Amino acid sequence: MKKIFSAIAIVFSLTSCEDVIEVEVSDGAIQLVVDAFVNNLAEPQVINLKSTKQFFDEVVQEAFIADSVYIKDDLNNMYFFEDELNDGNYTWDDSVLVHEGRTYALMIKGNGVEYSSINFANPVPDIDSLNWEYSPKTIGAENGGYLVELVARDLIGQADYYWIRFKKNGVYDTRRAGLNLPVDGSFSEESMADGQLFIPPISTFPMFNVEDSLGLKDTATYEIWSLTEGTNGFWSEVLNQSISGGIGALFATPTANVKTNIISTGTELKDQAVGWFSTSLVSSKTIIIKEKEGEKLSFPLF
Amino acid sequence: MNFKNIKSWISIALMLPVLAVAQKFNVSGTVKDGANGETMISAMIYTEDGNYGTATNAYGYYSIELPKGTYTLLFNYSGFATLSKTIIVEGNMKLNVELAAETEEIDVVVVTGKRNTDNFKKVEMSTIELDVKRIEKIPALLGEADVVKAVQLMPGVSSVGEGATGFNVRGGGIDQNLILLDEAPVFNSSHLFGFFSVFNADAVKNVKLIKGGIPSQYGGRLSSVLDIRMREGNKKKVSGQGGVGLLFSRFAIEAPLVKDKASFIIAGRRSYADILAKPFLADNFSDAKFYFYDLTAKVNYDINEKNNVYLSGYFGRDVFAQGFGFNWGNQTATARWNHIFNNKLFMNMTTYYSNYDFKIGVGNQEEGGFQWKGNIKNYSVKPSFTYYLNNNNTIQFGGQSILYEFAPGESEFYAQSFQTGNDTTFDFSQDDRFGLENAIYIGNEQKIKKGIILKYGLRYSMYSYLGPSKEYIYGERSSITESRDTLKVKSYNNGEFIKTYFNPEPRFSAKFDIDSVSSIKTSYNRMSQYIHLMSNTAASTPLDFYSPTTNNVKPQLADQIALGYFRNFGKNLGWETSVEGYYKFLQNQIGYIPTAALQLNDYYEGDLYYGSGRAYGAEFFVRKNQGKLTGWLSLTLAKTEVKMDEVNNGDYYNNRFDKPVVSNLVLNYEFNKKYEMSANFVYNTGAPFTSSSINYGIQGVSVSHNPANVRNNARVPDYHRLDLSFTIHGNEEKKNGNKKLWHGDWVFSAYNTYARRNAFTVYFENENGEPQAIKYSIVGTVIPSITYNFKF
C-alpha cells in the first residue's frame, strides 16, 4: 500500500504541503497508567504508576500515589514495591523477581479502587554474539553507519513471542517504529521458523531506523525479552498507532486504543486503568563498536 | 396567510380533484433548441395573461389544457428569446416549437414579456437547476468547467476538502446522493480523488440537484438526487466542441444521422499529467502512469410523433500504475423509450446497467504478488408515466426494479508455500452478495387555486437480501471497541429471500404565493437507502465497497422537513432570493469500531456500529440572473451529528462532514462580447477529524488513547479560497455577419489565488515523546492555468 501512496503522492507533490498546527481537543478522562515490565535481571525492578495526561499538554505525567503495590507468584512469594520518593516509581530490589515458568499476579490499591493483573514468565534464548559492519549511506539510512546484528536461535517447540530491544550508549530506542516483535525469531507463527536462527531484518531491525546512526566507540546493546502472546498483542497494538504522514494520512483510520490487562474494581471511566503488566526473562549482549577484521553480517549489505 | 388557512388548504388538496366544468382542449408538443434540435428541460409555457401555464418534462414534452378560444402562448427558457405563438384552440392540438438563442437585440425587444419567476413560482423547493452555460461561467480548477464543483457552490452542499471524493448534501454522506446520468446511477462521481467530476460538461445538457421535497419518482438514497441529463446530439448539422488544457483535453462531436430525426454525440476526455510530469520525476518513478479518461456517447431516434428512443452510455477510468496497477471507474448504459399514448399520457421506459469496479495488483503467479478486484453491478427497469389529467393535476406514477450484484473483493495472493516450496495461490476473496430493490410510486402535482400548488405522493419500496448470499449471525461484543463474535454462517440458494424489508415513503411539498413576487414553500419526505458505502478513512478511497442491506445492516431511513421563503426583486425580477430551513432525522446509520477490517473480510458486519443521526440547518441564497454582473451568494449554517451507543458515551457527536458554516460567493462580469471575468470565494468551517484525547508512556514509548471512544472531536483549520478566471471569447461571426465555422475562447484561471494552505486532514507525530499535530494540505499553492476551448 505504501508504494501506491507514494505514486499517488507524486500527483500532488507539486502542490501539497505539511505544517505543524495547534489543535483543540476536548479533555479526556484521566486514568491510572500501569507500566509494569518486570524481569529476571539482578537489578532494581520498577513499576511505574502515573496518571494519563491530556493529549497536547506538554507536562510530565503526574505520579499516582497507591496505598499498596505488590506482586505475588504461584509459590505464594510476595514482593512489595515501595515508592520512597513519591514519584510514582515503585521499586523492589531485594532479590531476583522473575523465574521461568511461574505465574505472577500484580495487585495495586489506591483511591478506593483495586487494580489487578496476571502474567506468566516464558523462557528466553541466549544471545550468542553480535556482528557489525559499516553500511554506507543509502535510502532510509541517510548518514551511513554501523549495522549490528544479533545472533540467537529460537527455542524449540511452542510459539515464542519476543521483544527485541536496542540500546545505543545505554539508552533504549523508544520510538514506536523501533518496536521489534518477532515470533519464533521470524515475522509470524506461520513462518515455520521454530528453532531457527533469528532472521534479518528482525535480527538487525532497529538499525534500519536509527536516525543518529552508530559510529565507532558507540556501545550497542541487544536484549531479548520473552513475552506472552497477550503482551505481544499489546505491543503490536502500540505499533499500529503509527500513522503514515503525507498522502497516507488521507486514507488513515482513526487511531485505535491499545488494550490493557489491568482489571479494575471501579466502574467509572476515571477508575479504569490503562497500561500493561508483563513478566519477562531477558538475555542481553553489549559490544563497543570498533574497526575489525573477519566476522561481519550474516547477509550481504544492499 | 396564517397557519389555519394553510391547514384548510391541505385538507382540500387531499380530496380528489374536481373536474373542470368548461369544455377544454389539450395543446401538447415538444420544445427544442432551434440551433441543434436538442429538447429543452423545464422550459416554461404560459398564456400571455398568465392564467394557464406549465413546463416541459425531462424529455422536452409538455401538455396544457385550454378552453376554446384564441390565446397567445409564450415559450420561455433561460438564455433563449421568448417565443410567442398565437393559437386558436378548437380541438386538441399538437404544437412543437423551436427556440432561438437570445441575442442582445432581442433582449431589448422582448424584455417586458420575460420575467425570472421560476424560483418562487414552482412548487419545488431545495432544488437547484443549472444549465451548462451557467456552469461554464464559474472559475474552475485548471479552467475546466465541472458539474459537481458547480453544485458544490450552492447552499446546502459541501465537501470534506480537496482530495475528497464526492460531495455532501445537508449533512449526508457521499453515498447518500443518488447520482443519475441519463437515469443510470453513478457510484463514484470523482476523477483524481475528487479534483474533477466524472461528468464531461461538453455532453451535459441539464443538471438538477434535489435536496428536499424529493418527488416520489426518485428513491434509494437519503440525502439528495443529482439528476444529470446528457445532450442528445445536434439534429441539424455536424458540430463539435472541445478544449485543450494543462491537465487534460476534451473533444466532442455530434451530428444528425437522419436530419431532424436521429442524431448522436460522442464526447471524450483524457488527462496527461503523467506525460507532462515525466521530466520532473525521479528515475525510479519514470515509468509511473497516472491519468484518467472518459467517454460519453448517446444516440437518439425520433421514430415518429409518438415514439422516441435513446441509447446512452458512459465509460470512465482512473489509472495509477508504477510497478503495480491500480485502476477504477464507472460504466453505465441506458436505453430509453418515450411513448406518447395520447395528449395526456406520456410514458418513459428506462432500462439500465451500471457498474463500478476497481482493480489493484502487483506481480504475477510466477514471480509472486497479489491481485484484488471488486465491483458493484446493477440492472434496472424503470417504467414511468405522466398523466396530464387537467391543468390543475399532473399525475406521475410508475415503478422500478433493481438487481444488485456486490462483488466487494476477489483477491489472490501468489507466493511460495512454506511447507512445499511450490508456487501457491492463496485465495483471500470475499463472498459476493446480492440484493433486489423494488418500488412503486404515485404522485400528483395539484394546483388548488391560483398561487397554491401541492405536490404529494407515496413511494413504496421493498428490498430483499437475496441468495446465493450468506447470512451471518453475530453475538455480542466483548467490549465496545471489539468485533462481534460470529455465531453462525448460513448459506442460501440462488434467488432465495434471506431477509426482506418494506418501507412506505410519503412525499409532500406545497407552495403558497404571498404576493406576485414571493412565496412560502414547505416539504416533507421520507427516504430509504438499501446500499451503504463502507468507509472508515479520512477520505473515501476507490477501494471502498458498498454493502447491501442484510439481516444485520438495516435500511437507512431519513425523514426531512423543510420550510422556505422565496422572493424575487428588481428589474424583471432579476434578483432571486431564498431562505430555507430543514431538519432531518436519520435511522440505521453506520459506524465502525476503531480497528474495523472492512476490506476482504466476510465478517465486516461484526465491525459495525448502528445508530441514529440528525441534521439541521438554514440556507440563505441571493442570485442575480441578469445584466453584465451576474452571480450568487450562498450561506449555509448547519449541523450534522450521529449517535451510537458504543461511541462518545452514547451522546451525539459530529459527523465527519459536519461543517457549521459554508459560504460561497460567485461573480461573473461581462465587459462586452469579447471579455469576461469571474471570481468565486469559498469560506467554510474546517472538517472534523478524530484525535486521541489522552497520552501516556509505557517503557518510554508514547501511547495515544481515546477513553470514551470519541469520534471527530477536533477540527482542521477553516477553509477559504479565492479563484479567478478571465475569458477572451473569439468572434462567432465573420465581418460580413455570417457565422464562423470555428471559434475559440481562451480561459486564463488561477485556482487558490492567494495560495492558502487549506488542511485536508491532520495526523500526529511524536516529537521528543510529545504528540504533534501536522496538517496535510493537498493544494498549498496557487494553480494557474490556460485552456483553449473551441466550437465548430
Contacts between the chains, C-beta under 8 A, distances in Angstrom:
chain1	res1	chain2	res2	distance
A	3	B	322	7.2
A	3	B	323	6.7
A	3	B	324	6.3
A	3	B	362	7.9
A	4	B	320	7.0
A	4	B	324	6.6
A	4	B	326	6.0
A	4	B	360	7.5
A	7	B	285	7.1
A	7	B	288	5.7
A	7	B	290	7.0
A	7	B	320	5.7
A	7	B	321	7.8
A	7	B	322	4.2
A	7	B	324	7.9
A	8	B	193	7.7
A	8	B	290	7.6
A	8	B	320	6.2
A	10	B	277	7.0
A	10	B	281	6.4
A	10	B	285	5.9
A	10	B	288	6.1
A	10	B	290	7.3
A	11	B	192	7.2
A	11	B	273	6.6
A	11	B	277	7.9
A	11	B	290	5.5
A	12	B	163	7.5
A	12	B	778	5.3
A	12	B	779	7.9
A	14	B	277	7.8
A	14	B	280	7.9
A	14	B	781	7.9
A	15	B	778	6.7
A	15	B	779	4.8
A	15	B	780	6.1
A	15	B	781	5.4
A	15	B	783	6.5
A	16	B	776	7.1
A	16	B	777	6.1
A	16	B	778	5.1
A	16	B	779	7.2
A	16	B	780	6.0
A	17	B	757	5.8
A	17	B	777	5.2
A	17	B	780	3.5
A	17	B	781	7.6
A	18	B	774	5.3
A	18	B	775	6.9
A	18	B	776	5.5
A	18	B	777	7.3
A	19	B	757	6.2
A	19	B	774	7.0
A	19	B	775	5.4
A	19	B	777	7.4
A	20	B	772	5.8
A	20	B	773	6.9
A	20	B	774	5.6
A	20	B	775	7.9
A	21	B	717	6.5
A	21	B	759	7.2
A	21	B	762	6.9
A	21	B	773	5.4
A	21	B	774	7.2
A	21	B	775	4.8
A	22	B	773	7.1
A	23	B	691	6.2
A	23	B	714	5.0
A	23	B	715	7.9
A	23	B	762	6.2
A	23	B	773	4.3
A	24	B	714	6.4
A	24	B	715	7.5
A	25	B	691	4.7
A	25	B	692	7.9
A	25	B	693	5.3
A	25	B	713	5.8
A	25	B	714	4.8
A	26	B	693	6.6
A	26	B	710	7.8
A	26	B	713	5.6
A	27	B	693	6.5
A	28	B	692	7.8
A	28	B	693	3.1
A	28	B	694	4.2
A	28	B	705	7.1
A	28	B	706	6.8
A	28	B	707	4.8
A	28	B	708	6.8
A	28	B	710	7.6
A	29	B	694	7.5
A	29	B	707	4.5
A	29	B	708	6.9
A	30	B	694	7.5
A	31	B	694	7.5
A	31	B	707	6.6
A	33	B	696	4.4
A	33	B	697	7.7
A	33	B	698	7.3
A	35	B	697	7.2
A	35	B	698	4.9
A	35	B	699	6.3
A	37	B	698	7.9
A	37	B	699	5.7
A	50	B	696	6.9
A	50	B	697	7.8
A	52	B	694	4.6
A	52	B	695	6.9
A	52	B	696	4.6
A	52	B	705	6.4
A	53	B	694	7.1
A	53	B	695	5.7
A	53	B	696	6.9
A	54	B	693	6.8
A	54	B	694	6.7
A	54	B	695	7.3
A	55	B	691	6.5
A	55	B	692	5.3
A	55	B	693	5.3
A	55	B	694	6.0
A	55	B	695	4.9
A	55	B	704	7.0
A	55	B	771	5.9
A	56	B	771	6.6
A	56	B	773	7.4
A	57	B	695	7.9
A	58	B	770	5.5
A	61	B	696	6.3
A	61	B	697	6.9
A	172	B	699	7.4
A	172	B	700	5.8
A	174	B	699	7.0
A	174	B	700	3.5
A	174	B	701	5.0
A	174	B	702	7.9
A	174	B	769	7.6
A	175	B	701	7.5
A	175	B	766	7.1
A	176	B	701	6.0
A	176	B	702	7.1
A	176	B	766	7.2
A	179	B	701	7.1
A	190	B	418	7.0
A	191	B	418	6.7
A	192	B	418	4.7
A	192	B	419	7.3
A	238	B	698	7.3
A	238	B	701	6.1
A	238	B	703	5.6
A	240	B	595	7.8
A	241	B	703	6.9
A	241	B	704	5.6
A	243	B	763	4.8
A	243	B	764	6.5
A	244	B	763	7.9
A	245	B	763	5.4
A	245	B	765	6.7
A	245	B	774	6.4
A	245	B	776	7.0
A	246	B	776	6.6
A	247	B	776	7.6
A	247	B	778	8.0
A	249	B	538	6.6
A	249	B	761	5.1
A	249	B	762	7.7
A	249	B	763	4.1
A	249	B	776	4.9
A	250	B	163	5.9
A	250	B	193	7.8
A	250	B	537	7.2
A	250	B	538	5.5
A	250	B	539	4.4
A	250	B	760	6.6
A	250	B	761	6.2
A	250	B	776	7.3
A	250	B	778	7.9
A	251	B	537	4.6
A	251	B	538	6.9
A	251	B	539	6.5
A	251	B	541	5.3
A	252	B	537	6.3
A	252	B	538	5.8
A	252	B	761	7.5
A	252	B	763	6.4
A	253	B	536	4.9
A	253	B	537	5.6
A	253	B	592	7.8
A	253	B	594	7.2
A	253	B	595	7.9
A	253	B	596	7.1
A	254	B	536	7.5
A	254	B	594	5.7
A	254	B	690	3.8
A	254	B	706	7.8
A	254	B	711	6.4
A	255	B	594	7.2
A	255	B	690	7.1
A	255	B	691	8.0
A	255	B	692	5.3
A	255	B	704	5.2
A	255	B	706	6.8
A	255	B	764	7.6
A	256	B	481	7.0
A	256	B	594	3.5
A	256	B	595	4.6
A	257	B	481	6.1
A	257	B	594	6.4
A	257	B	705	5.7
A	257	B	706	5.7
A	257	B	707	8.0
A	257	B	709	7.5
A	258	B	703	5.4
A	258	B	705	7.2
A	269	B	707	5.7
A	269	B	708	6.8
A	272	B	707	7.7
A	274	B	696	6.4
A	274	B	703	7.6
A	274	B	705	6.1
A	275	B	696	7.3
A	275	B	698	6.0
A	276	B	698	6.3
